[in-house]
Amino acid sequence: MARGVARGDQRERDRQRAQARRPVAKGRDDGLTPEQRRERDAKALQEKAARKAAQAAGGGDAKAGKGAGKSAGKK
């Protein structure tokens, strides 16, 4: 009988060790519903696209010159 108890104890210790090794899940503990999360992510993507467009408009001339030179060299 003592063998069965020790075996159960070993399983419990193994479970605890395995749980301690698992990485902590991030991102899902933000308290948002899936719909709220989608809205937040969509807004973040829109802001990112707006920043990228503004950057391309402001410094796009330098990049366009480099790109044109590369494609001219390939022809």
Predicted model as a PDB file, atoms N, CA, C, CB and O in Angstrom, pLDDT in the B-factor column:
MODEL        1                                                                  
ATOM      1  N   MET A   1       0.815  -1.195   0.000  1.00 47.00           N  
ATOM      2  CA  MET A   1       0.000   0.000   0.000  1.00 47.00           C  
ATOM      3  C   MET A   1       0.858   1.257   0.000  1.00 47.00           C  
ATOM      4  CB  MET A   1      -0.927  -0.001   1.194  1.00 47.00           C  
ATOM      5  O   MET A   1       0.537   2.222  -0.694  1.00 47.00           O  
ATOM      6  N   ALA A   2       1.916   1.259   0.748  1.00 52.00           N  
ATOM      7  CA  ALA A   2       2.776   2.437   0.819  1.00 52.00           C  
ATOM      8  C   ALA A   2       3.318   2.772  -0.566  1.00 52.00           C  
ATOM      9  CB  ALA A   2       3.936   2.209   1.812  1.00 52.00           C  
ATOM     10  O   ALA A   2       3.562   3.934  -0.890  1.00 52.00           O  
ATOM     11  N   ARG A   3       3.500   1.740  -1.369  1.00 54.00           N  
ATOM     12  CA  ARG A   3       4.031   1.971  -2.706  1.00 54.00           C  
ATOM     13  C   ARG A   3       3.047   2.794  -3.542  1.00 54.00           C  
ATOM     14  CB  ARG A   3       4.336   0.633  -3.401  1.00 54.00           C  
ATOM     15  O   ARG A   3       3.470   3.681  -4.283  1.00 54.00           O  
ATOM     16  N   GLY A   4       1.748   2.519  -3.438  1.00 53.00           N  
ATOM     17  CA  GLY A   4       0.736   3.255  -4.184  1.00 53.00           C  
ATOM     18  C   GLY A   4       0.671   4.715  -3.777  1.00 53.00           C  
ATOM     19  O   GLY A   4       0.488   5.587  -4.626  1.00 53.00           O  
ATOM     20  N   VAL A   5       0.816   4.988  -2.516  1.00 56.00           N  
ATOM     21  CA  VAL A   5       0.788   6.363  -2.028  1.00 56.00           C  
ATOM     22  C   VAL A   5       1.998   7.130  -2.559  1.00 56.00           C  
ATOM     23  CB  VAL A   5       0.762   6.394  -0.483  1.00 56.00           C  
ATOM     24  O   VAL A   5       1.875   8.265  -3.020  1.00 56.00           O  
ATOM     25  N   ALA A   6       3.145   6.503  -2.489  1.00 63.00           N  
ATOM     26  CA  ALA A   6       4.357   7.167  -2.972  1.00 63.00           C  
ATOM     27  C   ALA A   6       4.252   7.435  -4.465  1.00 63.00           C  
ATOM     28  CB  ALA A   6       5.604   6.316  -2.668  1.00 63.00           C  
ATOM     29  O   ALA A   6       4.700   8.476  -4.947  1.00 63.00           O  
ATOM     30  N   ARG A   7       3.675   6.519  -5.179  1.00 71.00           N  
ATOM     31  CA  ARG A   7       3.527   6.688  -6.617  1.00 71.00           C  
ATOM     32  C   ARG A   7       2.594   7.866  -6.923  1.00 71.00           C  
ATOM     33  CB  ARG A   7       2.989   5.392  -7.259  1.00 71.00           C  
ATOM     34  O   ARG A   7       2.872   8.657  -7.824  1.00 71.00           O  
ATOM     35  N   GLY A   8       1.510   7.982  -6.189  1.00 74.00           N  
ATOM     36  CA  GLY A   8       0.596   9.100  -6.361  1.00 74.00           C  
ATOM     37  C   GLY A   8       1.267  10.417  -6.022  1.00 74.00           C  
ATOM     38  O   GLY A   8       1.050  11.430  -6.687  1.00 74.00           O  
ATOM     39  N   ASP A   9       2.074  10.391  -4.992  1.00 88.00           N  
ATOM     40  CA  ASP A   9       2.804  11.585  -4.588  1.00 88.00           C  
ATOM     41  C   ASP A   9       3.781  12.003  -5.688  1.00 88.00           C  
ATOM     42  CB  ASP A   9       3.555  11.339  -3.263  1.00 88.00           C  
ATOM     43  O   ASP A   9       3.941  13.192  -5.964  1.00 88.00           O  
ATOM     44  N   GLN A  10       4.424  11.032  -6.306  1.00 89.00           N  
ATOM     45  CA  GLN A  10       5.368  11.335  -7.386  1.00 89.00           C  
ATOM     46  C   GLN A  10       4.642  11.976  -8.564  1.00 89.00           C  
ATOM     47  CB  GLN A  10       6.102  10.056  -7.844  1.00 89.00           C  
ATOM     48  O   GLN A  10       5.152  12.920  -9.168  1.00 89.00           O  
ATOM     49  N   ARG A  11       3.479  11.479  -8.887  1.00 90.00           N  
ATOM     50  CA  ARG A  11       2.698  12.059  -9.980  1.00 90.00           C  
ATOM     51  C   ARG A  11       2.358  13.519  -9.671  1.00 90.00           C  
ATOM     52  CB  ARG A  11       1.405  11.243 -10.219  1.00 90.00           C  
ATOM     53  O   ARG A  11       2.462  14.398 -10.527  1.00 90.00           O  
ATOM     54  N   GLU A  12       1.954  13.742  -8.439  1.00 91.00           N  
ATOM     55  CA  GLU A  12       1.605  15.116  -8.046  1.00 91.00           C  
ATOM     56  C   GLU A  12       2.819  16.038  -8.136  1.00 91.00           C  
ATOM     57  CB  GLU A  12       1.034  15.138  -6.614  1.00 91.00           C  
ATOM     58  O   GLU A  12       2.711  17.169  -8.610  1.00 91.00           O  
ATOM     59  N   ARG A  13       3.962  15.557  -7.686  1.00 92.00           N  
ATOM     60  CA  ARG A  13       5.185  16.371  -7.783  1.00 92.00           C  
ATOM     61  C   ARG A  13       5.551  16.621  -9.238  1.00 92.00           C  
ATOM     62  CB  ARG A  13       6.357  15.683  -7.055  1.00 92.00           C  
ATOM     63  O   ARG A  13       5.975  17.720  -9.593  1.00 92.00           O  
ATOM     64  N   ASP A  14       5.388  15.598 -10.090  1.00 92.00           N  
ATOM     65  CA  ASP A  14       5.678  15.772 -11.514  1.00 92.00           C  
ATOM     66  C   ASP A  14       4.743  16.797 -12.141  1.00 92.00           C  
ATOM     67  CB  ASP A  14       5.562  14.436 -12.252  1.00 92.00           C  
ATOM     68  O   ASP A  14       5.170  17.607 -12.964  1.00 92.00           O  
ATOM     69  N   ARG A  15       3.482  16.767 -11.761  1.00 91.00           N  
ATOM     70  CA  ARG A  15       2.522  17.755 -12.279  1.00 91.00           C  
ATOM     71  C   ARG A  15       2.921  19.165 -11.867  1.00 91.00           C  
ATOM     72  CB  ARG A  15       1.097  17.443 -11.777  1.00 91.00           C  
ATOM     73  O   ARG A  15       2.868  20.095 -12.671  1.00 91.00           O  
ATOM     74  N   GLN A  16       3.319  19.314 -10.617  1.00 92.00           N  
ATOM     75  CA  GLN A  16       3.717  20.632 -10.130  1.00 92.00           C  
ATOM     76  C   GLN A  16       4.964  21.120 -10.857  1.00 92.00           C  
ATOM     77  CB  GLN A  16       3.967  20.594  -8.616  1.00 92.00           C  
ATOM     78  O   GLN A  16       5.052  22.295 -11.213  1.00 92.00           O  
ATOM     79  N   ARG A  17       5.913  20.243 -11.078  1.00 93.00           N  
ATOM     80  CA  ARG A  17       7.137  20.631 -11.787  1.00 93.00           C  
ATOM     81  C   ARG A  17       6.828  21.011 -13.229  1.00 93.00           C  
ATOM     82  CB  ARG A  17       8.167  19.490 -11.752  1.00 93.00           C  
ATOM     83  O   ARG A  17       7.369  21.987 -13.748  1.00 93.00           O  
ATOM     84  N   ALA A  18       5.954  20.236 -13.875  1.00 92.00           N  
ATOM     85  CA  ALA A  18       5.590  20.535 -15.258  1.00 92.00           C  
ATOM     86  C   ALA A  18       4.860  21.874 -15.348  1.00 92.00           C  
ATOM     87  CB  ALA A  18       4.713  19.410 -15.838  1.00 92.00           C  
ATOM     88  O   ALA A  18       5.101  22.655 -16.269  1.00 92.00           O  
ATOM     89  N   GLN A  19       3.978  22.136 -14.404  1.00 89.00           N  
ATOM     90  CA  GLN A  19       3.255  23.400 -14.394  1.00 89.00           C  
ATOM     91  C   GLN A  19       4.203  24.572 -14.175  1.00 89.00           C  
ATOM     92  CB  GLN A  19       2.178  23.386 -13.315  1.00 89.00           C  
ATOM     93  O   GLN A  19       4.022  25.635 -14.768  1.00 89.00           O  
ATOM     94  N   ALA A  20       5.194  24.389 -13.342  1.00 90.00           N  
ATOM     95  CA  ALA A  20       6.160  25.452 -13.078  1.00 90.00           C  
ATOM     96  C   ALA A  20       7.001  25.752 -14.317  1.00 90.00           C  
ATOM     97  CB  ALA A  20       7.069  25.067 -11.906  1.00 90.00           C  
ATOM     98  O   ALA A  20       7.454  26.882 -14.497  1.00 90.00           O  
ATOM     99  N   ARG A  21       7.212  24.755 -15.169  1.00 90.00           N  
ATOM    100  CA  ARG A  21       8.024  24.939 -16.365  1.00 90.00           C  
ATOM    101  C   ARG A  21       7.249  25.566 -17.517  1.00 90.00           C  
ATOM    102  CB  ARG A  21       8.590  23.620 -16.802  1.00 90.00           C  
ATOM    103  O   ARG A  21       7.850  26.119 -18.438  1.00 90.00           O  
ATOM    104  N   ARG A  22       5.922  25.485 -17.474  1.00 85.00           N  
ATOM    105  CA  ARG A  22       5.115  26.048 -18.558  1.00 85.00           C  
ATOM    106  C   ARG A  22       5.234  27.560 -18.558  1.00 85.00           C  
ATOM    107  CB  ARG A  22       3.639  25.626 -18.423  1.00 85.00           C  
ATOM    108  O   ARG A  22       5.241  28.191 -17.501  1.00 85.00           O  
ATOM    109  N   PRO A  23       5.327  28.147 -19.760  1.00 78.00           N  
ATOM    110  CA  PRO A  23       5.375  29.614 -19.811  1.00 78.00           C  
ATOM    111  C   PRO A  23       4.019  30.195 -19.421  1.00 78.00           C  
ATOM    112  CB  PRO A  23       5.784  30.103 -21.226  1.00 78.00           C  
ATOM    113  O   PRO A  23       2.973  29.582 -19.631  1.00 78.00           O  
ATOM    114  N   VAL A  24       4.070  31.367 -18.861  1.00 70.00           N  
ATOM    115  CA  VAL A  24       2.845  32.039 -18.442  1.00 70.00           C  
ATOM    116  C   VAL A  24       2.178  32.609 -19.695  1.00 70.00           C  
ATOM    117  CB  VAL A  24       3.139  33.170 -17.382  1.00 70.00           C  
ATOM    118  O   VAL A  24       2.822  33.296 -20.488  1.00 70.00           O  
ATOM    119  N   ALA A  25       0.903  32.324 -19.866  1.00 65.00           N  
ATOM    120  CA  ALA A  25       0.165  32.815 -21.029  1.00 65.00           C  
ATOM    121  C   ALA A  25      -0.016  34.323 -20.917  1.00 65.00           C  
ATOM    122  CB  ALA A  25      -1.210  32.108 -21.153  1.00 65.00           C  
ATOM    123  O   ALA A  25      -0.433  34.833 -19.877  1.00 65.00           O  
ATOM    124  N   LYS A  26       0.302  35.032 -22.002  1.00 62.00           N  
ATOM    125  CA  LYS A  26       0.171  36.487 -22.009  1.00 62.00           C  
ATOM    126  C   LYS A  26      -0.942  36.881 -22.976  1.00 62.00           C  
ATOM    127  CB  LYS A  26       1.517  37.169 -22.404  1.00 62.00           C  
ATOM    128  O   LYS A  26      -1.295  36.123 -23.879  1.00 62.00           O  
ATOM    129  N   GLY A  27      -1.477  38.055 -22.775  1.00 56.00           N  
ATOM    130  CA  GLY A  27      -2.393  38.618 -23.743  1.00 56.00           C  
ATOM    131  C   GLY A  27      -3.854  38.304 -23.490  1.00 56.00           C  
ATOM    132  O   GLY A  27      -4.704  39.145 -23.786  1.00 56.00           O  
ATOM    133  N   ARG A  28      -4.179  37.179 -22.978  1.00 62.00           N  
ATOM    134  CA  ARG A  28      -5.578  36.811 -22.778  1.00 62.00           C  
ATOM    135  C   ARG A  28      -6.112  37.296 -21.438  1.00 62.00           C  
ATOM    136  CB  ARG A  28      -5.739  35.310 -22.878  1.00 62.00           C  
ATOM    137  O   ARG A  28      -7.317  37.211 -21.197  1.00 62.00           O  
ATOM    138  N   ASP A  29      -5.277  37.786 -20.586  1.00 67.00           N  
ATOM    139  CA  ASP A  29      -5.707  38.249 -19.278  1.00 67.00           C  
ATOM    140  C   ASP A  29      -5.977  39.755 -19.276  1.00 67.00           C  
ATOM    141  CB  ASP A  29      -4.658  37.904 -18.230  1.00 67.00           C  
ATOM    142  O   ASP A  29      -5.862  40.407 -18.238  1.00 67.00           O  
ATOM    143  N   ASP A  30      -6.336  40.302 -20.433  1.00 76.00           N  
ATOM    144  CA  ASP A  30      -6.560  41.738 -20.499  1.00 76.00           C  
ATOM    145  C   ASP A  30      -7.986  42.122 -20.132  1.00 76.00           C  
ATOM    146  CB  ASP A  30      -6.239  42.244 -21.878  1.00 76.00           C  
ATOM    147  O   ASP A  30      -8.294  43.312 -20.075  1.00 76.00           O  
ATOM    148  N   GLY A  31      -8.872  41.151 -19.881  1.00 82.00           N  
ATOM    149  CA  GLY A  31     -10.228  41.435 -19.452  1.00 82.00           C  
ATOM    150  C   GLY A  31     -11.142  41.910 -20.563  1.00 82.00           C  
ATOM    151  O   GLY A  31     -12.219  42.440 -20.290  1.00 82.00           O  
ATOM    152  N   LEU A  32     -10.734  41.731 -21.815  1.00 84.00           N  
ATOM    153  CA  LEU A  32     -11.546  42.173 -22.940  1.00 84.00           C  
ATOM    154  C   LEU A  32     -12.287  40.999 -23.567  1.00 84.00           C  
ATOM    155  CB  LEU A  32     -10.674  42.869 -23.987  1.00 84.00           C  
ATOM    156  O   LEU A  32     -11.833  39.856 -23.527  1.00 84.00           O  
ATOM    157  N   THR A  33     -13.434  41.313 -24.143  1.00 89.00           N  
ATOM    158  CA  THR A  33     -14.161  40.292 -24.894  1.00 89.00           C  
ATOM    159  C   THR A  33     -13.495  40.172 -26.266  1.00 89.00           C  
ATOM    160  CB  THR A  33     -15.696  40.650 -25.026  1.00 89.00           C  
ATOM    161  O   THR A  33     -12.738  41.059 -26.660  1.00 89.00           O  
ATOM    162  N   PRO A  34     -13.761  39.109 -26.985  1.00 90.00           N  
ATOM    163  CA  PRO A  34     -13.167  38.984 -28.333  1.00 90.00           C  
ATOM    164  C   PRO A  34     -13.514  40.163 -29.251  1.00 90.00           C  
ATOM    165  CB  PRO A  34     -13.636  37.685 -28.986  1.00 90.00           C  
ATOM    166  O   PRO A  34     -12.681  40.603 -30.044  1.00 90.00           O  
ATOM    167  N   GLU A  35     -14.729  40.663 -29.140  1.00 93.00           N  
ATOM    168  CA  GLU A  35     -15.133  41.809 -29.966  1.00 93.00           C  
ATOM    169  C   GLU A  35     -14.333  43.058 -29.594  1.00 93.00           C  
ATOM    170  CB  GLU A  35     -16.644  42.082 -29.807  1.00 93.00           C  
ATOM    171  O   GLU A  35     -13.876  43.784 -30.476  1.00 93.00           O  
ATOM    172  N   GLN A  36     -14.163  43.309 -28.309  1.00 92.00           N  
ATOM    173  CA  GLN A  36     -13.374  44.461 -27.865  1.00 92.00           C  
ATOM    174  C   GLN A  36     -11.927  44.320 -28.305  1.00 92.00           C  
ATOM    175  CB  GLN A  36     -13.451  44.615 -26.340  1.00 92.00           C  
ATOM    176  O   GLN A  36     -11.289  45.301 -28.688  1.00 92.00           O  
ATOM    177  N   ARG A  37     -11.410  43.098 -28.248  1.00 92.00           N  
ATOM    178  CA  ARG A  37     -10.033  42.848 -28.663  1.00 92.00           C  
ATOM    179  C   ARG A  37      -9.867  43.125 -30.162  1.00 92.00           C  
ATOM    180  CB  ARG A  37      -9.626  41.392 -28.335  1.00 92.00           C  
ATOM    181  O   ARG A  37      -8.871  43.713 -30.584  1.00 92.00           O  
ATOM    182  N   ARG A  38     -10.862  42.694 -30.967  1.00 94.00           N  
ATOM    183  CA  ARG A  38     -10.816  42.955 -32.417  1.00 94.00           C  
ATOM    184  C   ARG A  38     -10.838  44.450 -32.703  1.00 94.00           C  
ATOM    185  CB  ARG A  38     -11.997  42.268 -33.129  1.00 94.00           C  
ATOM    186  O   ARG A  38     -10.091  44.935 -33.553  1.00 94.00           O  
ATOM    187  N   GLU A  39     -11.699  45.183 -31.988  1.00 95.00           N  
ATOM    188  CA  GLU A  39     -11.769  46.632 -32.190  1.00 95.00           C  
ATOM    189  C   GLU A  39     -10.447  47.301 -31.829  1.00 95.00           C  
ATOM    190  CB  GLU A  39     -12.907  47.234 -31.355  1.00 95.00           C  
ATOM    191  O   GLU A  39      -9.973  48.180 -32.548  1.00 95.00           O  
ATOM    192  N   ARG A  40      -9.856  46.882 -30.718  1.00 94.00           N  
ATOM    193  CA  ARG A  40      -8.577  47.448 -30.283  1.00 94.00           C  
ATOM    194  C   ARG A  40      -7.491  47.171 -31.321  1.00 94.00           C  
ATOM    195  CB  ARG A  40      -8.166  46.870 -28.911  1.00 94.00           C  
ATOM    196  O   ARG A  40      -6.709  48.056 -31.669  1.00 94.00           O  
ATOM    197  N   ASP A  41      -7.456  45.936 -31.806  1.00 94.00           N  
ATOM    198  CA  ASP A  41      -6.438  45.566 -32.780  1.00 94.00           C  
ATOM    199  C   ASP A  41      -6.645  46.304 -34.106  1.00 94.00           C  
ATOM    200  CB  ASP A  41      -6.451  44.053 -33.010  1.00 94.00           C  
ATOM    201  O   ASP A  41      -5.681  46.732 -34.740  1.00 94.00           O  
ATOM    202  N   ALA A  42      -7.917  46.451 -34.523  1.00 97.00           N  
ATOM    203  CA  ALA A  42      -8.201  47.170 -35.767  1.00 97.00           C  
ATOM    204  C   ALA A  42      -7.756  48.625 -35.658  1.00 97.00           C  
ATOM    205  CB  ALA A  42      -9.703  47.097 -36.106  1.00 97.00           C  
ATOM    206  O   ALA A  42      -7.178  49.174 -36.596  1.00 97.00           O  
ATOM    207  N   LYS A  43      -8.024  49.241 -34.519  1.00 97.00           N  
ATOM    208  CA  LYS A  43      -7.619  50.631 -34.310  1.00 97.00           C  
ATOM    209  C   LYS A  43      -6.092  50.760 -34.354  1.00 97.00           C  
ATOM    210  CB  LYS A  43      -8.164  51.156 -32.961  1.00 97.00           C  
ATOM    211  O   LYS A  43      -5.553  51.697 -34.942  1.00 97.00           O  
ATOM    212  N   ALA A  44      -5.410  49.806 -33.724  1.00 96.00           N  
ATOM    213  CA  ALA A  44      -3.944  49.838 -33.726  1.00 96.00           C  
ATOM    214  C   ALA A  44      -3.398  49.691 -35.145  1.00 96.00           C  
ATOM    215  CB  ALA A  44      -3.379  48.723 -32.824  1.00 96.00           C  
ATOM    216  O   ALA A  44      -2.429  50.357 -35.508  1.00 96.00           O  
ATOM    217  N   LEU A  45      -4.016  48.825 -35.947  1.00 97.00           N  
ATOM    218  CA  LEU A  45      -3.561  48.645 -37.328  1.00 97.00           C  
ATOM    219  C   LEU A  45      -3.810  49.902 -38.158  1.00 97.00           C  
ATOM    220  CB  LEU A  45      -4.266  47.443 -37.970  1.00 97.00           C  
ATOM    221  O   LEU A  45      -2.979  50.275 -38.985  1.00 97.00           O  
ATOM    222  N   GLN A  46      -4.956  50.558 -37.939  1.00 97.00           N  
ATOM    223  CA  GLN A  46      -5.241  51.798 -38.661  1.00 97.00           C  
ATOM    224  C   GLN A  46      -4.227  52.874 -38.304  1.00 97.00           C  
ATOM    225  CB  GLN A  46      -6.662  52.289 -38.352  1.00 97.00           C  
ATOM    226  O   GLN A  46      -3.752  53.600 -39.178  1.00 97.00           O  
ATOM    227  N   GLU A  47      -3.895  52.978 -37.025  1.00 97.00           N  
ATOM    228  CA  GLU A  47      -2.912  53.975 -36.604  1.00 97.00           C  
ATOM    229  C   GLU A  47      -1.545  53.675 -37.200  1.00 97.00           C  
ATOM    230  CB  GLU A  47      -2.820  54.026 -35.078  1.00 97.00           C  
ATOM    231  O   GLU A  47      -0.824  54.582 -37.616  1.00 97.00           O  
ATOM    232  N   LYS A  48      -1.201  52.403 -37.236  1.00 96.00           N  
ATOM    233  CA  LYS A  48       0.089  52.012 -37.806  1.00 96.00           C  
ATOM    234  C   LYS A  48       0.139  52.343 -39.298  1.00 96.00           C  
ATOM    235  CB  LYS A  48       0.346  50.506 -37.584  1.00 96.00           C  
ATOM    236  O   LYS A  48       1.145  52.851 -39.793  1.00 96.00           O  
ATOM    237  N   ALA A  49      -0.955  52.051 -40.012  1.00 96.00           N  
ATOM    238  CA  ALA A  49      -1.013  52.354 -41.446  1.00 96.00           C  
ATOM    239  C   ALA A  49      -0.936  53.859 -41.680  1.00 96.00           C  
ATOM    240  CB  ALA A  49      -2.304  51.785 -42.069  1.00 96.00           C  
ATOM    241  O   ALA A  49      -0.292  54.309 -42.627  1.00 96.00           O  
ATOM    242  N   ALA A  50      -1.593  54.639 -40.815  1.00 95.00           N  
ATOM    243  CA  ALA A  50      -1.552  56.099 -40.952  1.00 95.00           C  
ATOM    244  C   ALA A  50      -0.136  56.617 -40.729  1.00 95.00           C  
ATOM    245  CB  ALA A  50      -2.526  56.766 -39.958  1.00 95.00           C  
ATOM    246  O   ALA A  50       0.324  57.494 -41.461  1.00 95.00           O  
ATOM    247  N   ARG A  51       0.556  56.087 -39.729  1.00 94.00           N  
ATOM    248  CA  ARG A  51       1.947  56.509 -39.475  1.00 94.00           C  
ATOM    249  C   ARG A  51       2.843  56.142 -40.651  1.00 94.00           C  
ATOM    250  CB  ARG A  51       2.488  55.862 -38.178  1.00 94.00           C  
ATOM    251  O   ARG A  51       3.706  56.920 -41.058  1.00 94.00           O  
ATOM    252  N   LYS A  52       2.626  54.955 -41.188  1.00 94.00           N  
ATOM    253  CA  LYS A  52       3.450  54.504 -42.309  1.00 94.00           C  
ATOM    254  C   LYS A  52       3.193  55.372 -43.540  1.00 94.00           C  
ATOM    255  CB  LYS A  52       3.166  53.020 -42.628  1.00 94.00           C  
ATOM    256  O   LYS A  52       4.125  55.714 -44.267  1.00 94.00           O  
ATOM    257  N   ALA A  53       1.925  55.727 -43.773  1.00 94.00           N  
ATOM    258  CA  ALA A  53       1.585  56.587 -44.906  1.00 94.00           C  
ATOM    259  C   ALA A  53       2.185  57.970 -44.728  1.00 94.00           C  
ATOM    260  CB  ALA A  53       0.065  56.690 -45.070  1.00 94.00           C  
ATOM    261  O   ALA A  53       2.691  58.559 -45.683  1.00 94.00           O  
ATOM    262  N   ALA A  54       2.131  58.491 -43.506  1.00 93.00           N  
ATOM    263  CA  ALA A  54       2.705  59.806 -43.243  1.00 93.00           C  
ATOM    264  C   ALA A  54       4.220  59.781 -43.435  1.00 93.00           C  
ATOM    265  CB  ALA A  54       2.354  60.270 -41.821  1.00 93.00           C  
ATOM    266  O   ALA A  54       4.806  60.728 -43.959  1.00 93.00           O  
ATOM    267  N   GLN A  55       4.835  58.703 -43.009  1.00 92.00           N  
ATOM    268  CA  GLN A  55       6.285  58.579 -43.164  1.00 92.00           C  
ATOM    269  C   GLN A  55       6.647  58.469 -44.647  1.00 92.00           C  
ATOM    270  CB  GLN A  55       6.816  57.348 -42.384  1.00 92.00           C  
ATOM    271  O   GLN A  55       7.633  59.056 -45.095  1.00 92.00           O  
ATOM    272  N   ALA A  56       5.854  57.722 -45.397  1.00 91.00           N  
ATOM    273  CA  ALA A  56       6.119  57.567 -46.825  1.00 91.00           C  
ATOM    274  C   ALA A  56       5.910  58.898 -47.551  1.00 91.00           C  
ATOM    275  CB  ALA A  56       5.209  56.475 -47.431  1.00 91.00           C  
ATOM    276  O   ALA A  56       6.642  59.216 -48.488  1.00 91.00           O  
ATOM    277  N   ALA A  57       4.929  59.661 -47.125  1.00 90.00           N  
ATOM    278  CA  ALA A  57       4.674  60.964 -47.755  1.00 90.00           C  
ATOM    279  C   ALA A  57       5.776  61.961 -47.422  1.00 90.00           C  
ATOM    280  CB  ALA A  57       3.314  61.520 -47.310  1.00 90.00           C  
ATOM    281  O   ALA A  57       6.178  62.760 -48.268  1.00 90.00           O  
ATOM    282  N   GLY A  58       6.258  61.911 -46.190  1.00 86.00           N  
ATOM    283  CA  GLY A  58       7.292  62.849 -45.767  1.00 86.00           C  
ATOM    284  C   GLY A  58       8.662  62.495 -46.302  1.00 86.00           C  
ATOM    285  O   GLY A  58       9.383  63.378 -46.767  1.00 86.00           O  
ATOM    286  N   GLY A  59       9.041  61.241 -46.250  1.00 72.00           N  
ATOM    287  CA  GLY A  59      10.372  60.827 -46.687  1.00 72.00           C  
ATOM    288  C   GLY A  59      10.315  59.912 -47.892  1.00 72.00           C  
ATOM    289  O   GLY A  59      11.289  59.224 -48.197  1.00 72.00           O  
ATOM    290  N   GLY A  60       9.198  59.895 -48.574  1.00 58.00           N  
ATOM    291  CA  GLY A  60       9.009  58.996 -49.705  1.00 58.00           C  
ATOM    292  C   GLY A  60       9.866  59.338 -50.901  1.00 58.00           C  
ATOM    293  O   GLY A  60      10.184  58.454 -51.696  1.00 58.00           O  
ATOM    294  N   ASP A  61      10.259  60.622 -51.057  1.00 51.00           N  
ATOM    295  CA  ASP A  61      11.042  61.029 -52.214  1.00 51.00           C  
ATOM    296  C   ASP A  61      12.400  60.339 -52.236  1.00 51.00           C  
ATOM    297  CB  ASP A  61      11.223  62.539 -52.222  1.00 51.00           C  
ATOM    298  O   ASP A  61      12.861  59.905 -53.291  1.00 51.00           O  
ATOM    299  N   ALA A  62      13.036  60.238 -51.087  1.00 50.00           N  
ATOM    300  CA  ALA A  62      14.353  59.615 -51.011  1.00 50.00           C  
ATOM    301  C   ALA A  62      14.250  58.121 -51.330  1.00 50.00           C  
ATOM    302  CB  ALA A  62      14.975  59.827 -49.611  1.00 50.00           C  
ATOM    303  O   ALA A  62      15.095  57.561 -52.029  1.00 50.00           O  
ATOM    304  N   LYS A  63      13.210  57.497 -50.810  1.00 48.00           N  
ATOM    305  CA  LYS A  63      13.029  56.069 -51.061  1.00 48.00           C  
ATOM    306  C   LYS A  63      12.679  55.818 -52.524  1.00 48.00           C  
ATOM    307  CB  LYS A  63      11.935  55.496 -50.147  1.00 48.00           C  
ATOM    308  O   LYS A  63      13.142  54.841 -53.113  1.00 48.00           O  
ATOM    309  N   ALA A  64      11.861  56.695 -53.115  1.00 50.00           N  
ATOM    310  CA  ALA A  64      11.443  56.524 -54.510  1.00 50.00           C  
ATOM    311  C   ALA A  64      12.664  56.649 -55.431  1.00 50.00           C  
ATOM    312  CB  ALA A  64      10.352  57.577 -54.895  1.00 50.00           C  
ATOM    313  O   ALA A  64      12.781  55.930 -56.423  1.00 50.00           O  
ATOM    314  N   GLY A  65      13.561  57.566 -55.087  1.00 49.00           N  
ATOM    315  CA  GLY A  65      14.761  57.740 -55.920  1.00 49.00           C  
ATOM    316  C   GLY A  65      15.627  56.505 -55.894  1.00 49.00           C  
ATOM    317  O   GLY A  65      16.170  56.097 -56.920  1.00 49.00           O  
ATOM    318  N   LYS A  66      15.760  55.900 -54.706  1.00 51.00           N  
ATOM    319  CA  LYS A  66      16.554  54.684 -54.587  1.00 51.00           C  
ATOM    320  C   LYS A  66      15.900  53.536 -55.342  1.00 51.00           C  
ATOM    321  CB  LYS A  66      16.744  54.310 -53.116  1.00 51.00           C  
ATOM    322  O   LYS A  66      16.578  52.774 -56.032  1.00 51.00           O  
ATOM    323  N   GLY A  67      14.592  53.413 -55.212  1.00 51.00           N  
ATOM    324  CA  GLY A  67      13.865  52.331 -55.868  1.00 51.00           C  
ATOM    325  C   GLY A  67      13.930  52.455 -57.370  1.00 51.00           C  
ATOM    326  O   GLY A  67      14.066  51.452 -58.071  1.00 51.00           O  
ATOM    327  N   ALA A  68      13.831  53.689 -57.883  1.00 53.00           N  
ATOM    328  CA  ALA A  68      13.868  53.920 -59.320  1.00 53.00           C  
ATOM    329  C   ALA A  68      15.248  53.565 -59.865  1.00 53.00           C  
ATOM    330  CB  ALA A  68      13.515  55.388 -59.648  1.00 53.00           C  
ATOM    331  O   ALA A  68      15.372  53.024 -60.964  1.00 53.00           O  
ATOM    332  N   GLY A  69      16.271  53.870 -59.095  1.00 51.00           N  
ATOM    333  CA  GLY A  69      17.624  53.541 -59.528  1.00 51.00           C  
ATOM    334  C   GLY A  69      17.844  52.047 -59.607  1.00 51.00           C  
ATOM    335  O   GLY A  69      18.521  51.562 -60.513  1.00 51.00           O  
ATOM    336  N   LYS A  70      17.281  51.319 -58.669  1.00 53.00           N  
ATOM    337  CA  LYS A  70      17.439  49.874 -58.661  1.00 53.00           C  
ATOM    338  C   LYS A  70      16.724  49.252 -59.850  1.00 53.00           C  
ATOM    339  CB  LYS A  70      16.912  49.283 -57.354  1.00 53.00           C  
ATOM    340  O   LYS A  70      17.277  48.383 -60.524  1.00 53.00           O  
ATOM    341  N   SER A  71      15.485  49.697 -60.114  1.00 53.00           N  
ATOM    342  CA  SER A  71      14.761  49.092 -61.210  1.00 53.00           C  
ATOM    343  C   SER A  71      15.356  49.503 -62.555  1.00 53.00           C  
ATOM    344  CB  SER A  71      13.291  49.474 -61.142  1.00 53.00           C  
ATOM    345  O   SER A  71      15.276  48.747 -63.523  1.00 53.00           O  
ATOM    346  N   ALA A  72      15.953  50.696 -62.622  1.00 54.00           N  
ATOM    347  CA  ALA A  72      16.598  51.123 -63.861  1.00 54.00           C  
ATOM    348  C   ALA A  72      17.832  50.258 -64.118  1.00 54.00           C  
ATOM    349  CB  ALA A  72      16.986  52.628 -63.794  1.00 54.00           C  
ATOM    350  O   ALA A  72      18.163  49.969 -65.268  1.00 54.00           O  
ATOM    351  N   GLY A  73      18.498  49.856 -63.066  1.00 54.00           N  
ATOM    352  CA  GLY A  73      19.694  49.019 -63.221  1.00 54.00           C  
ATOM    353  C   GLY A  73      19.359  47.605 -63.631  1.00 54.00           C  
ATOM    354  O   GLY A  73      20.158  46.944 -64.295  1.00 54.00           O  
ATOM    355  N   LYS A  74      18.168  47.124 -63.238  1.00 57.00           N  
ATOM    356  CA  LYS A  74      17.775  45.762 -63.581  1.00 57.00           C  
ATOM    357  C   LYS A  74      17.405  45.629 -65.050  1.00 57.00           C  
ATOM    358  CB  LYS A  74      16.610  45.323 -62.719  1.00 57.00           C  
ATOM    359  O   LYS A  74      17.534  44.550 -65.630  1.00 57.00           O  
ATOM    360  N   LYS A  75      16.945  46.723 -65.658  1.00 54.00           N  
ATOM    361  CA  LYS A  75      16.508  46.638 -67.056  1.00 54.00           C  
ATOM    362  C   LYS A  75      17.659  46.505 -67.938  1.00 54.00           C  
ATOM    363  CB  LYS A  75      15.703  47.824 -67.465  1.00 54.00           C  
ATOM    364  O   LYS A  75      17.498  46.419 -69.155  1.00 54.00           O  
TER     365      LYS A  75                                                      
ENDMDL                                                                          
END                                                                             
